[in-house]
């Protein structure tokens, strides 16, 4: 049985929390309370699905590293080549004389994407790394 395209439900919360929700909705360009709550639920569902091994996700892996560190670029390139089908694009940025940022666009099964992200982030010489997960767009409508 298909659910109606719009469902109403009641939600109770502390008044000060509602005030903060309304202020956030206004700060985001005047979105109404319902749209703001729907956006938050959608974001949490995407994050939750990104934890599931077989669910397909898209996202970015962001790395910051000192390019003077011995063999760091070669190691990162080797890891990327080992996982070629998951990596759909890369961007390399020189932040300053020593530090580089690399951003990898990724797509695939959540467990495989997380494995490659963990390997890259744990590489010796990486100062900071983060996997940001989003939807492939298949499971969510605007």
Secondary structure as GFF3:
##gff-version 3
##sequence-region A 1 142
A	DSSP	alpha_helix	15	27	.	.	.	ID=ss1
A	DSSP	alpha_helix	33	49	.	.	.	ID=ss2
A	DSSP	beta_strand	56	66	.	.	.	ID=ss3
A	DSSP	alpha_helix	72	82	.	.	.	ID=ss4
A	DSSP	three_ten_helix	84	86	.	.	.	ID=ss5
A	DSSP	beta_strand	87	94	.	.	.	ID=ss6
A	DSSP	beta_strand	99	109	.	.	.	ID=ss7
A	DSSP	alpha_helix	110	122	.	.	.	ID=ss8
A	DSSP	beta_strand	126	134	.	.	.	ID=ss9
###
